Amino acid sequence: MGFLIAAIIITAILLLRLSVRIRTDGGLTLIAGVGFIKIKLLPQREKKLKLRDYRIDRFRKKLRSEELADEKKCLKKQKKQAKKAEKAKAAESDRSDEPEAEEKTDLGELISKLTRVAKVFIVRFGKHLRIGLRRIKLSVATGDAAQTAILYGAIIGAVQNLYALLVSSGTLKTTKKSELTVEPDFLSEKPSAQIDLTFSFRLWQLFDMAIRSLIAYIKD
């Protein structure tokens, strides 16, 4: 009887679903879950005010420590800005029309590389990983109409390739309320993104991945 109860408990634990939900909409929200238990990792909760922290002696000590921290940050920032200025000056002296065209090529190569990396990840772990798509809403903007159009073409192509890859792997789960849009914004100066994705797998699948990786390592 005891063995049966232990087996039931172990099975229930192994069937627990581990999940991570990522939301971006003006800020990053990260929620980790084990079964029905959800824990918000980001943003961190604001600390409650305590009256004892505002006694005059503690307040002065705290204020002084904050001032010292601000001074250190300011010095660090000044050093970074000086280094950036030196690099920018050196780069500007060597800049020409040819490197600018090369930068555009690098952007397309970067997107292609991300797609290739995603493909490798899906092939190795896709059968275990479940991706829940609630929202991916991208607004492409650069402040220049021509550059926005070029960037929009690159991003829409990459998103289509990634979406087709996820659908073909069977890891993507959507609902009627799921939203996937990529739009150019010729009036704004900066791009924006609203993302709501959930990544999840069961605990036994984690052990399965670890065991398979160990076996492959031993064989090699």
C-alpha positions, 0 to 999 in steps of 0.5 A: 500500500505504501509503495502504491501511494509513493508511486502515485505521488512520484507520478503526480510530481513528474506530470507537473508542468513547468512554465515561464510566461514572458510579457513585454508592454512598456516593461518586462514581466516574467512569471514562473509556474509549477503546476497551479503555483505562479511566482512573479519574478519580474518586476520585483515587488516594491518594498514596504515602507518602514517607519523605523527606517526614517528616524533621523539618524538612519535617514541621514545614513541612508541618504549619505550611502545613496549619495555615494552610490550616485557619485560612483554611478556618475563617475562610471557613466562619465568613463563609459561616455568618454570611451564611446566618444573615442570609439565614435571619433575613430569610427567616423574617421574611417567611415565611408559609404561601403561600410554602411551597405555592409551594416545592412547586410549584417542585419539580414545575416543576423536575422537569418542566423536567429532563424537557424538557431531556432531551427536547431533548438526546435529539432532537439527539444521541440517535441517536449517544449510547448509554446503558447502564443497569446500576442506578438505585436510588432511596430517597426519604426526608424524615423526614416520612411525608406529605412522603415520599409527596408527593416519592415521587409526584413522583420516580416520575412523573419517572423514568417519563417519562424512562425512556419517553423513553429507550426511545422514542429507542432510545438506552437499552441494558439487560441482564437484570441491569439494575435500575431501582427507586424506593422510599419509605423512611418510616423514614429521614431522608435519601434515598439513590441507587445509580446505575451508568450508561455514556454512550458514542459512537464517535469518528466520531460526535463529528465528525458532531455537530461538522460538523452543528452547524457547518453549522447555524451557517453556515446561520443 
